Amino acid sequence: MAKNFTRSDRIAQQLQRDVAELIRAELDHPKASLITVTDVEVTRDYSHAKIFYTFLGTAEDTIAIGVKLENAKGFLRSALSKGFKLFKMPELHFVYDHSVENGMHLDSLIQQAVSQQALDDEGDA
């Protein structure tokens, strides 16, 4: 059975690839290569695109990267428009994605619970 992808899904996927490449190649920040674009959501009328990203670094660096991305929105939008055949290029909105941090925190809690259970089982034996 064929999967039905909407045009906005295909545009979001292409935006994700192109934005990630532009950030790595063109963003003027020494740690720009540590940015990962995790997802892109495009509105139905293609006027706005939410770009979710993560960054592996300190909290201060994360804030600096967020500011840098906000300042580079116009440049990134302009560069993206050269490769897209859209009536209007979506306005870019960068959103920090906390899901990776939440996943790592949950993983550490699970590991802690498993090790505590193992200690309890050894104590009972």
N, CA, C and O atoms as CSV, one atom per row, in Angstrom:
chain,resi,resn,atom,element,x,y,z
A,1,MET,N,N,0.841,-1.174,0.000
A,1,MET,CA,C,0.000,0.000,0.000
A,1,MET,C,C,0.890,1.244,0.000
A,1,MET,O,O,1.816,1.345,0.805
A,2,ALA,N,N,0.621,2.158,-0.871
A,2,ALA,CA,C,1.424,3.370,-1.000
A,2,ALA,C,C,1.090,4.337,0.128
A,2,ALA,O,O,-0.061,4.452,0.551
A,3,LYS,N,N,2.120,5.031,0.604
A,3,LYS,CA,C,1.910,6.020,1.652
A,3,LYS,C,C,1.546,7.340,1.009
A,3,LYS,O,O,2.090,7.704,-0.033
A,4,ASN,N,N,0.637,8.045,1.621
A,4,ASN,CA,C,0.214,9.336,1.096
A,4,ASN,C,C,0.931,10.448,1.838
A,4,ASN,O,O,0.668,10.696,3.015
A,5,PHE,N,N,1.826,11.105,1.149
A,5,PHE,CA,C,2.518,12.246,1.707
A,5,PHE,C,C,1.947,13.496,1.069
A,5,PHE,O,O,1.801,13.579,-0.150
A,6,THR,N,N,1.632,14.451,1.898
A,6,THR,CA,C,1.115,15.697,1.369
A,6,THR,C,C,2.264,16.552,0.854
A,6,THR,O,O,3.433,16.289,1.139
A,7,ARG,N,N,1.916,17.560,0.105
A,7,ARG,CA,C,2.941,18.449,-0.424
A,7,ARG,C,C,3.659,19.157,0.717
A,7,ARG,O,O,4.870,19.369,0.646
A,8,SER,N,N,2.933,19.525,1.764
A,8,SER,CA,C,3.575,20.205,2.897
A,8,SER,C,C,4.560,19.283,3.605
A,8,SER,O,O,5.566,19.756,4.135
A,9,ASP,N,N,4.293,17.978,3.628
A,9,ASP,CA,C,5.251,17.025,4.208
A,9,ASP,C,C,6.537,16.985,3.383
A,9,ASP,O,O,7.637,16.975,3.935
A,10,ARG,N,N,6.390,16.961,2.065
A,10,ARG,CA,C,7.576,16.931,1.200
A,10,ARG,C,C,8.363,18.235,1.309
A,10,ARG,O,O,9.594,18.225,1.317
A,11,ILE,N,N,7.654,19.346,1.393
A,11,ILE,CA,C,8.330,20.640,1.551
A,11,ILE,C,C,9.061,20.688,2.885
A,11,ILE,O,O,10.189,21.175,2.959
A,12,ALA,N,N,8.420,20.180,3.951
A,12,ALA,CA,C,9.052,20.166,5.274
A,12,ALA,C,C,10.322,19.322,5.258
A,12,ALA,O,O,11.336,19.717,5.833
A,13,GLN,N,N,10.273,18.167,4.607
A,13,GLN,CA,C,11.454,17.305,4.535
A,13,GLN,C,C,12.588,17.988,3.774
A,13,GLN,O,O,13.746,17.925,4.186
A,14,GLN,N,N,12.250,18.637,2.665
A,14,GLN,CA,C,13.266,19.327,1.879
A,14,GLN,C,C,13.832,20.512,2.647
A,14,GLN,O,O,15.037,20.761,2.612
A,15,LEU,N,N,12.958,21.248,3.346
A,15,LEU,CA,C,13.423,22.358,4.176
A,15,LEU,C,C,14.382,21.867,5.256
A,15,LEU,O,O,15.401,22.502,5.523
A,16,GLN,N,N,14.052,20.735,5.873
A,16,GLN,CA,C,14.910,20.190,6.926
A,16,GLN,C,C,16.300,19.883,6.379
A,16,GLN,O,O,17.301,20.229,7.006
A,17,ARG,N,N,16.369,19.241,5.222
A,17,ARG,CA,C,17.676,18.919,4.631
A,17,ARG,C,C,18.446,20.188,4.272
A,17,ARG,O,O,19.634,20.312,4.571
A,18,ASP,N,N,17.753,21.127,3.628
A,18,ASP,CA,C,18.434,22.329,3.146
A,18,ASP,C,C,18.859,23.255,4.285
A,18,ASP,O,O,19.948,23.827,4.246
A,19,VAL,N,N,18.000,23.404,5.303
A,19,VAL,CA,C,18.358,24.263,6.437
A,19,VAL,C,C,19.545,23.675,7.185
A,19,VAL,O,O,20.453,24.406,7.581
A,20,ALA,N,N,19.547,22.367,7.379
A,20,ALA,CA,C,20.665,21.727,8.076
A,20,ALA,C,C,21.964,21.956,7.316
A,20,ALA,O,O,22.994,22.249,7.922
A,21,GLU,N,N,21.923,21.826,6.011
A,21,GLU,CA,C,23.128,22.032,5.202
A,21,GLU,C,C,23.573,23.489,5.236
A,21,GLU,O,O,24.767,23.768,5.347
A,22,LEU,N,N,22.630,24.417,5.143
A,22,LEU,CA,C,22.980,25.839,5.190
A,22,LEU,C,C,23.577,26.232,6.536
A,22,LEU,O,O,24.527,27.013,6.597
A,23,ILE,N,N,23.023,25.697,7.601
A,23,ILE,CA,C,23.529,26.014,8.937
A,23,ILE,C,C,24.968,25.539,9.062
A,23,ILE,O,O,25.832,26.268,9.550
A,24,ARG,N,N,25.219,24.317,8.620
A,24,ARG,CA,C,26.587,23.785,8.718
A,24,ARG,C,C,27.559,24.559,7.826
A,24,ARG,O,O,28.694,24.822,8.223
A,25,ALA,N,N,27.122,24.917,6.645
A,25,ALA,CA,C,28.039,25.523,5.678
A,25,ALA,C,C,28.173,27.030,5.818
A,25,ALA,O,O,29.257,27.573,5.605
A,26,GLU,N,N,27.094,27.716,6.171
A,26,GLU,CA,C,27.087,29.166,6.065
A,26,GLU,C,C,26.989,29.920,7.387
A,26,GLU,O,O,27.325,31.103,7.431
A,27,LEU,N,N,26.545,29.284,8.454
A,27,LEU,CA,C,26.360,30.003,9.714
A,27,LEU,C,C,27.717,30.352,10.306
A,27,LEU,O,O,28.586,29.493,10.454
A,28,ASP,N,N,27.881,31.615,10.639
A,28,ASP,CA,C,29.168,32.122,11.123
A,28,ASP,C,C,29.256,31.946,12.642
A,28,ASP,O,O,29.161,32.914,13.397
A,29,HIS,N,N,29.437,30.707,13.070
A,29,HIS,CA,C,29.610,30.398,14.489
A,29,HIS,C,C,30.504,29.171,14.572
A,29,HIS,O,O,30.300,28.214,13.826
A,30,PRO,N,N,31.486,29.177,15.460
A,30,PRO,CA,C,32.425,28.044,15.510
A,30,PRO,C,C,31.777,26.714,15.874
A,30,PRO,O,O,32.311,25.659,15.533
A,31,LYS,N,N,30.640,26.742,16.558
A,31,LYS,CA,C,29.995,25.496,16.977
A,31,LYS,C,C,28.737,25.195,16.174
A,31,LYS,O,O,27.897,24.411,16.616
A,32,ALA,N,N,28.596,25.799,15.011
A,32,ALA,CA,C,27.410,25.578,14.180
A,32,ALA,C,C,27.299,24.128,13.719
A,32,ALA,O,O,26.197,23.654,13.446
A,33,SER,N,N,28.406,23.427,13.630
A,33,SER,CA,C,28.363,22.027,13.197
A,33,SER,C,C,27.728,21.121,14.249
A,33,SER,O,O,27.410,19.970,13.951
A,34,LEU,N,N,27.537,21.617,15.472
A,34,LEU,CA,C,26.916,20.828,16.530
A,34,LEU,C,C,25.397,20.990,16.572
A,34,LEU,O,O,24.738,20.426,17.445
A,35,ILE,N,N,24.841,21.757,15.635
A,35,ILE,CA,C,23.389,21.949,15.561
A,35,ILE,C,C,22.798,20.820,14.731
A,35,ILE,O,O,23.305,20.495,13.658
A,36,THR,N,N,21.720,20.224,15.235
A,36,THR,CA,C,20.998,19.194,14.502
A,36,THR,C,C,19.561,19.657,14.306
A,36,THR,O,O,18.871,19.979,15.273
A,37,VAL,N,N,19.115,19.689,13.070
A,37,VAL,CA,C,17.722,20.022,12.776
A,37,VAL,C,C,16.929,18.731,12.908
A,37,VAL,O,O,17.098,17.804,12.115
A,38,THR,N,N,16.053,18.675,13.927
A,38,THR,CA,C,15.340,17.438,14.220
A,38,THR,C,C,14.018,17.309,13.483
A,38,THR,O,O,13.597,16.198,13.162
A,39,ASP,N,N,13.352,18.438,13.207
A,39,ASP,CA,C,12.050,18.363,12.547
A,39,ASP,C,C,11.696,19.730,11.984
A,39,ASP,O,O,12.219,20.753,12.426
A,40,VAL,N,N,10.812,19.732,11.012
A,40,VAL,CA,C,10.272,20.961,10.448
A,40,VAL,C,C,8.777,20.771,10.266
A,40,VAL,O,O,8.332,19.759,9.724
A,41,GLU,N,N,8.009,21.743,10.720
A,41,GLU,CA,C,6.563,21.743,10.522
A,41,GLU,C,C,6.204,22.958,9.680
A,41,GLU,O,O,6.569,24.088,10.007
A,42,VAL,N,N,5.486,22.711,8.597
A,42,VAL,CA,C,5.077,23.783,7.693
A,42,VAL,C,C,3.558,23.924,7.776
A,42,VAL,O,O,2.835,22.928,7.778
A,43,THR,N,N,3.082,25.165,7.843
A,43,THR,CA,C,1.632,25.385,7.867
A,43,THR,C,C,1.042,25.021,6.509
A,43,THR,O,O,1.757,24.923,5.512
A,44,ARG,N,N,-0.262,24.824,6.487
A,44,ARG,CA,C,-0.927,24.393,5.252
A,44,ARG,C,C,-0.808,25.409,4.130
A,44,ARG,O,O,-0.786,25.042,2.955
A,45,ASP,N,N,-0.732,26.691,4.488
A,45,ASP,CA,C,-0.613,27.717,3.448
A,45,ASP,C,C,0.845,28.069,3.147
A,45,ASP,O,O,1.112,29.004,2.393
A,46,TYR,N,N,1.786,27.328,3.729
A,46,TYR,CA,C,3.226,27.479,3.492
A,46,TYR,C,C,3.760,28.851,3.905
A,46,TYR,O,O,4.804,29.275,3.409
A,47,SER,N,N,3.072,29.543,4.792
A,47,SER,CA,C,3.532,30.874,5.175
A,47,SER,C,C,4.503,30.842,6.355
A,47,SER,O,O,5.276,31.782,6.544
A,48,HIS,N,N,4.472,29.780,7.141
A,48,HIS,CA,C,5.348,29.676,8.305
A,48,HIS,C,C,5.926,28.268,8.391
A,48,HIS,O,O,5.270,27.282,8.052
A,49,ALA,N,N,7.158,28.204,8.849
A,49,ALA,CA,C,7.823,26.917,9.072
A,49,ALA,C,C,8.498,26.948,10.435
A,49,ALA,O,O,9.344,27.801,10.704
A,50,LYS,N,N,8.114,26.003,11.295
A,50,LYS,CA,C,8.767,25.841,12.599
A,50,LYS,C,C,9.911,24.863,12.408
A,50,LYS,O,O,9.711,23.733,11.964
A,51,ILE,N,N,11.105,25.308,12.745
A,51,ILE,CA,C,12.289,24.473,12.596
A,51,ILE,C,C,12.770,24.100,13.997
A,51,ILE,O,O,13.214,24.958,14.761
A,52,PHE,N,N,12.676,22.822,14.321
A,52,PHE,CA,C,13.091,22.323,15.619
A,52,PHE,C,C,14.545,21.875,15.516
A,52,PHE,O,O,14.933,21.175,14.581
A,53,TYR,N,N,15.344,22.298,16.504
A,53,TYR,CA,C,16.766,21.967,16.467
A,53,TYR,C,C,17.242,21.604,17.867
A,53,TYR,O,O,16.641,21.991,18.869
A,54,THR,N,N,18.327,20.858,17.907
A,54,THR,CA,C,19.018,20.569,19.162
A,54,THR,C,C,20.461,21.021,19.006
A,54,THR,O,O,20.960,21.226,17.899
A,55,PHE,N,N,21.110,21.169,20.148
A,55,PHE,CA,C,22.498,21.611,20.146
A,55,PHE,C,C,23.224,20.907,21.271
A,55,PHE,O,O,22.748,20.875,22.405
A,56,LEU,N,N,24.367,20.347,20.960
A,56,LEU,CA,C,25.172,19.669,21.972
A,56,LEU,C,C,26.229,20.643,22.474
A,56,LEU,O,O,27.249,20.868,21.823
A,57,GLY,N,N,25.971,21.205,23.622
A,57,GLY,CA,C,26.909,22.156,24.198
A,57,GLY,C,C,26.381,22.659,25.520
A,57,GLY,O,O,25.393,22.149,26.048
A,58,THR,N,N,27.047,23.660,26.047
A,58,THR,CA,C,26.647,24.224,27.331
A,58,THR,C,C,25.387,25.071,27.171
A,58,THR,O,O,24.977,25.390,26.056
A,59,ALA,N,N,24.786,25.425,28.294
A,59,ALA,CA,C,23.572,26.251,28.268
A,59,ALA,C,C,23.863,27.626,27.667
A,59,ALA,O,O,23.035,28.175,26.939
A,60,GLU,N,N,25.028,28.177,27.967
A,60,GLU,CA,C,25.393,29.485,27.417
A,60,GLU,C,C,25.553,29.406,25.896
A,60,GLU,O,O,25.115,30.299,25.171
A,61,ASP,N,N,26.183,28.333,25.423
A,61,ASP,CA,C,26.346,28.154,23.985
A,61,ASP,C,C,24.992,27.951,23.300
A,61,ASP,O,O,24.779,28.421,22.182
A,62,THR,N,N,24.087,27.255,23.973
A,62,THR,CA,C,22.752,27.031,23.415
A,62,THR,C,C,22.023,28.353,23.231
A,62,THR,O,O,21.365,28.569,22.213
A,63,ILE,N,N,22.141,29.234,24.214
A,63,ILE,CA,C,21.512,30.549,24.105
A,63,ILE,C,C,22.154,31.349,22.974
A,63,ILE,O,O,21.455,32.005,22.201
A,64,ALA,N,N,23.472,31.295,22.875
A,64,ALA,CA,C,24.172,32.018,21.810
A,64,ALA,C,C,23.777,31.494,20.430
A,64,ALA,O,O,23.614,32.272,19.490
A,65,ILE,N,N,23.623,30.182,20.313
A,65,ILE,CA,C,23.214,29.592,19.037
A,65,ILE,C,C,21.792,30.023,18.693
A,65,ILE,O,O,21.498,30.327,17.537
A,66,GLY,N,N,20.912,30.051,19.687
A,66,GLY,CA,C,19.536,30.496,19.447
A,66,GLY,C,C,19.492,31.922,18.933
A,66,GLY,O,O,18.738,32.230,18.010
A,67,VAL,N,N,20.298,32.795,19.527
A,67,VAL,CA,C,20.363,34.190,19.088
A,67,VAL,C,C,20.924,34.261,17.669
A,67,VAL,O,O,20.427,35.019,16.836
A,68,LYS,N,N,21.952,33.476,17.403
A,68,LYS,CA,C,22.569,33.470,16.066
A,68,LYS,C,C,21.573,33.006,15.005
A,68,LYS,O,O,21.508,33.581,13.919
A,69,LEU,N,N,20.795,31.962,15.319
A,69,LEU,CA,C,19.798,31.473,14.368
A,69,LEU,C,C,18.707,32.520,14.120
A,69,LEU,O,O,18.272,32.714,12.986
A,70,GLU,N,N,18.275,33.185,15.181
A,70,GLU,CA,C,17.261,34.235,15.023
A,70,GLU,C,C,17.790,35.369,14.152
A,70,GLU,O,O,17.055,35.904,13.322
A,71,ASN,N,N,19.050,35.740,14.328
A,71,ASN,CA,C,19.639,36.811,13.527
A,71,ASN,C,C,19.859,36.393,12.080
A,71,ASN,O,O,19.878,37.241,11.187
A,72,ALA,N,N,20.025,35.098,11.840
A,72,ALA,CA,C,20.307,34.608,10.487
A,72,ALA,C,C,19.052,34.184,9.728
A,72,ALA,O,O,19.155,33.676,8.612
A,73,LYS,N,N,17.863,34.383,10.314
A,73,LYS,CA,C,16.626,33.942,9.664
A,73,LYS,C,C,16.466,34.512,8.265
A,73,LYS,O,O,16.116,33.788,7.333
A,74,GLY,N,N,16.719,35.796,8.113
A,74,GLY,CA,C,16.554,36.436,6.809
A,74,GLY,C,C,17.495,35.863,5.770
A,74,GLY,O,O,17.088,35.572,4.645
A,75,PHE,N,N,18.753,35.700,6.146
A,75,PHE,CA,C,19.732,35.121,5.230
A,75,PHE,C,C,19.347,33.700,4.844
A,75,PHE,O,O,19.386,33.341,3.667
A,76,LEU,N,N,18.971,32.880,5.845
A,76,LEU,CA,C,18.610,31.494,5.568
A,76,LEU,C,C,17.379,31.417,4.669
A,76,LEU,O,O,17.324,30.593,3.756
A,77,ARG,N,N,16.407,32.263,4.926
A,77,ARG,CA,C,15.194,32.273,4.107
A,77,ARG,C,C,15.519,32.664,2.674
A,77,ARG,O,O,15.001,32.069,1.729
A,78,SER,N,N,16.365,33.650,2.517
A,78,SER,CA,C,16.776,34.086,1.181
A,78,SER,C,C,17.529,32.986,0.444
A,78,SER,O,O,17.275,32.736,-0.734
A,79,ALA,N,N,18.446,32.337,1.131
A,79,ALA,CA,C,19.217,31.258,0.505
A,79,ALA,C,C,18.326,30.070,0.152
A,79,ALA,O,O,18.524,29.430,-0.881
A,80,LEU,N,N,17.347,29.772,1.005
A,80,LEU,CA,C,16.435,28.665,0.729
A,80,LEU,C,C,15.539,28.959,-0.470
A,80,LEU,O,O,15.208,28.056,-1.239
A,81,SER,N,N,15.152,30.211,-0.628
A,81,SER,CA,C,14.218,30.554,-1.702
A,81,SER,C,C,14.811,30.313,-3.087
A,81,SER,O,O,14.070,30.176,-4.061
A,82,LYS,N,N,16.127,30.261,-3.183
A,82,LYS,CA,C,16.765,30.025,-4.477
A,82,LYS,C,C,16.575,28.586,-4.952
A,82,LYS,O,O,16.660,28.314,-6.149
A,83,GLY,N,N,16.319,27.670,-4.030
A,83,GLY,CA,C,16.172,26.267,-4.403
A,83,GLY,C,C,14.743,25.765,-4.384
A,83,GLY,O,O,14.507,24.595,-4.682
A,84,PHE,N,N,13.787,26.605,-4.046
A,84,PHE,CA,C,12.392,26.189,-3.946
A,84,PHE,C,C,11.543,26.895,-4.987
A,84,PHE,O,O,11.775,28.055,-5.325
A,85,LYS,N,N,10.568,26.176,-5.477
A,85,LYS,CA,C,9.612,26.767,-6.399
A,85,LYS,C,C,8.289,26.955,-5.664
A,85,LYS,O,O,7.318,26.234,-5.895
A,86,LEU,N,N,8.279,27.937,-4.780
A,86,LEU,CA,C,7.069,28.265,-4.024
A,86,LEU,C,C,6.674,29.697,-4.333
A,86,LEU,O,O,7.524,30.542,-4.613
A,87,PHE,N,N,5.376,29.958,-4.281
A,87,PHE,CA,C,4.893,31.318,-4.493
A,87,PHE,C,C,5.455,32.245,-3.426
A,87,PHE,O,O,5.858,33.373,-3.711
A,88,LYS,N,N,5.475,31.747,-2.183
A,88,LYS,CA,C,6.005,32.532,-1.073
A,88,LYS,C,C,6.827,31.613,-0.186
A,88,LYS,O,O,6.360,30.555,0.235
A,89,MET,N,N,8.041,32.023,0.090
A,89,MET,CA,C,8.904,31.230,0.969
A,89,MET,C,C,8.401,31.375,2.394
A,89,MET,O,O,8.119,32.492,2.827
A,90,PRO,N,N,8.279,30.271,3.144
A,90,PRO,CA,C,7.769,30.367,4.518
A,90,PRO,C,C,8.685,31.196,5.421
A,90,PRO,O,O,9.905,31.212,5.257
A,91,GLU,N,N,8.067,31.873,6.363
A,91,GLU,CA,C,8.836,32.579,7.384
A,91,GLU,C,C,9.361,31.535,8.361
A,91,GLU,O,O,8.621,30.639,8.768
A,92,LEU,N,N,10.617,31.641,8.735
A,92,LEU,CA,C,11.263,30.631,9.572
A,92,LEU,C,C,11.140,30.992,11.047
A,92,LEU,O,O,11.351,32.139,11.441
A,93,HIS,N,N,10.795,29.995,11.851
A,93,HIS,CA,C,10.718,30.142,13.305
A,93,HIS,C,C,11.544,29.012,13.914
A,93,HIS,O,O,11.224,27.838,13.730
A,94,PHE,N,N,12.596,29.361,14.631
A,94,PHE,CA,C,13.464,28.348,15.241
A,94,PHE,C,C,13.007,28.057,16.659
A,94,PHE,O,O,12.798,28.969,17.460
A,95,VAL,N,N,12.853,26.751,16.963
A,95,VAL,CA,C,12.389,26.305,18.275
A,95,VAL,C,C,13.379,25.256,18.781
A,95,VAL,O,O,13.658,24.267,18.104
A,96,TYR,N,N,13.905,25.496,19.991
A,96,TYR,CA,C,14.824,24.517,20.575
A,96,TYR,C,C,14.047,23.278,20.964
A,96,TYR,O,O,13.010,23.379,21.620
A,97,ASP,N,N,14.530,22.111,20.574
A,97,ASP,CA,C,13.864,20.830,20.821
A,97,ASP,C,C,14.456,20.190,22.074
A,97,ASP,O,O,15.618,19.783,22.086
A,98,HIS,N,N,13.659,20.110,23.107
A,98,HIS,CA,C,14.115,19.555,24.386
A,98,HIS,C,C,13.961,18.031,24.454
A,98,HIS,O,O,14.301,17.435,25.476
A,99,SER,N,N,13.468,17.395,23.413
A,99,SER,CA,C,13.170,15.966,23.475
A,99,SER,C,C,14.421,15.118,23.705
A,99,SER,O,O,14.345,14.093,24.383
A,100,VAL,N,N,15.563,15.517,23.161
A,100,VAL,CA,C,16.796,14.739,23.355
A,100,VAL,C,C,17.215,14.803,24.829
A,100,VAL,O,O,17.577,13.786,25.421
A,101,GLU,N,N,17.165,15.989,25.406
A,101,GLU,CA,C,17.505,16.133,26.821
A,101,GLU,C,C,16.536,15.347,27.696
A,101,GLU,O,O,16.947,14.686,28.651
A,102,ASN,N,N,15.241,15.421,27.365
A,102,ASN,CA,C,14.243,14.677,28.138
A,102,ASN,C,C,14.485,13.178,28.023
A,102,ASN,O,O,14.349,12.451,29.007
A,103,GLY,N,N,14.842,12.709,26.831
A,103,GLY,CA,C,15.127,11.291,26.631
A,103,GLY,C,C,16.342,10.835,27.425
A,103,GLY,O,O,16.337,9.748,28.001
A,104,MET,N,N,17.378,11.658,27.457
A,104,MET,CA,C,18.572,11.307,28.231
A,104,MET,C,C,18.254,11.279,29.726
A,104,MET,O,O,18.756,10.422,30.454
A,105,HIS,N,N,17.426,12.209,30.177
A,105,HIS,CA,C,17.043,12.243,31.590
A,105,HIS,C,C,16.223,10.998,31.943
A,105,HIS,O,O,16.461,10.375,32.978
A,106,LEU,N,N,15.260,10.631,31.088
A,106,LEU,CA,C,14.470,9.426,31.338
A,106,LEU,C,C,15.339,8.179,31.322
A,106,LEU,O,O,15.135,7.272,32.129
A,107,ASP,N,N,16.305,8.124,30.414
A,107,ASP,CA,C,17.204,6.984,30.356
A,107,ASP,C,C,18.014,6.852,31.643
A,107,ASP,O,O,18.208,5.746,32.148
A,108,SER,N,N,18.486,7.979,32.171
A,108,SER,CA,C,19.250,7.918,33.424
A,108,SER,C,C,18.354,7.490,34.583
A,108,SER,O,O,18.804,6.769,35.475
A,109,LEU,N,N,17.098,7.921,34.583
A,109,LEU,CA,C,16.176,7.481,35.637
A,109,LEU,C,C,15.906,5.987,35.546
A,109,LEU,O,O,15.832,5.305,36.568
A,110,ILE,N,N,15.760,5.476,34.331
A,110,ILE,CA,C,15.530,4.040,34.154
A,110,ILE,C,C,16.751,3.253,34.604
A,110,ILE,O,O,16.613,2.240,35.289
A,111,GLN,N,N,17.943,3.703,34.230
A,111,GLN,CA,C,19.168,3.020,34.652
A,111,GLN,C,C,19.307,3.035,36.172
A,111,GLN,O,O,19.730,2.050,36.778
A,112,GLN,N,N,18.949,4.159,36.774
A,112,GLN,CA,C,19.005,4.272,38.225
A,112,GLN,C,C,18.024,3.301,38.882
A,112,GLN,O,O,18.360,2.667,39.882
A,113,ALA,N,N,16.821,3.180,38.331
A,113,ALA,CA,C,15.822,2.265,38.889
A,113,ALA,C,C,16.256,0.812,38.728
A,113,ALA,O,O,16.057,0.000,39.631
A,114,VAL,N,N,16.845,0.485,37.591
A,114,VAL,CA,C,17.312,-0.882,37.347
A,114,VAL,C,C,18.441,-1.236,38.309
A,114,VAL,O,O,18.456,-2.332,38.869
A,115,SER,N,N,19.382,-0.320,38.505
A,115,SER,CA,C,20.482,-0.610,39.416
A,115,SER,C,C,19.986,-0.701,40.862
A,115,SER,O,O,20.484,-1.517,41.637
A,116,GLN,N,N,19.016,0.125,41.223
A,116,GLN,CA,C,18.444,0.050,42.578
A,116,GLN,C,C,17.725,-1.281,42.778
A,116,GLN,O,O,17.827,-1.891,43.842
A,117,GLN,N,N,16.993,-1.733,41.745
A,117,GLN,CA,C,16.299,-3.019,41.820
A,117,GLN,C,C,17.301,-4.159,41.962
A,117,GLN,O,O,17.063,-5.104,42.714
A,118,ALA,N,N,18.422,-4.078,41.245
A,118,ALA,CA,C,19.446,-5.120,41.350
A,118,ALA,C,C,20.047,-5.155,42.750
A,118,ALA,O,O,20.305,-6.231,43.289
A,119,LEU,N,N,20.270,-3.977,43.341
A,119,LEU,CA,C,20.793,-3.918,44.721
A,119,LEU,C,C,19.784,-4.489,45.716
A,119,LEU,O,O,20.155,-5.192,46.656
A,120,ASP,N,N,18.503,-4.179,45.499
A,120,ASP,CA,C,17.452,-4.716,46.377
A,120,ASP,C,C,17.347,-6.229,46.265
A,120,ASP,O,O,17.136,-6.920,47.262
A,121,ASP,N,N,17.497,-6.745,45.038
A,121,ASP,CA,C,17.428,-8.204,44.823
A,121,ASP,C,C,18.618,-8.898,45.473
A,121,ASP,O,O,18.467,-9.995,46.011
A,122,GLU,N,N,19.797,-8.282,45.436
A,122,GLU,CA,C,20.980,-8.866,46.075
A,122,GLU,C,C,20.834,-8.851,47.584
A,122,GLU,O,O,21.278,-9.778,48.261
A,123,GLY,N,N,20.218,-7.812,48.115
A,123,GLY,CA,C,20.028,-7.705,49.556
A,123,GLY,C,C,19.031,-8.724,50.079
A,123,GLY,O,O,19.154,-9.190,51.211
A,124,ASP,N,N,18.031,-9.077,49.253
A,124,ASP,CA,C,17.024,-10.062,49.653
A,124,ASP,C,C,17.559,-11.483,49.603
A,124,ASP,O,O,17.059,-12.355,50.314
A,125,ALA,N,N,18.572,-11.733,48.771
A,125,ALA,CA,C,19.077,-13.091,48.583
A,125,ALA,C,C,20.005,-13.526,49.653
A,125,ALA,O,O,20.504,-14.651,49.617
